[in-house]
Amino acid sequence: MIDGIDTDDETVVIRARAQGLQTACPSCGVLSGRVHSRYVRRLADSPVGGRRVVIELRVRRFRCREHGCTRATFAEQINGLTFHYGRRSSGLQSILRHVALSSFRTATGRVAAAAEPAGQTAVEPPSSDAAEEAH
């Protein structure tokens, strides 16, 4: 649920909170509705109109109800928005991952092209003379 939006010349700040009554423990899967505490999590999101976007998400920490579970408390995650220990929204993380992979492929292609002599491939098949000498 969005509680408010503040803007200035450089930034858009969206204040929001989760509405679910309970959430599953990530370790054992048991649902819990027992709130341990609350805190504000700041997530960077994709820029809009040239402005940086920050989501101030009020999240809850829950107590796990399963006695045999090794995790006493856990923070709720919002599907499609947050991920464990993330400081960016899931959408921005996905965009950055694609940009990084694309840049890596481009750089790798440049390095490979620079390493090849003109008109030759990086790996040449052995000549027929070399194949005959091997037998």
Beta strands, then each sheet from edge to edge (+ up, - down):
strand 1: 2-7
strand 2: 11-17
strand 3: 23-24
strand 4: 31-32
strand 5: 35-48
strand 6: 51-63
strand 7: 73-75
sheet 1: 1+ 2- 6- 5+
sheet 2: 1+ 2- 6- 7+
sheet 3: 3+ 4-
end
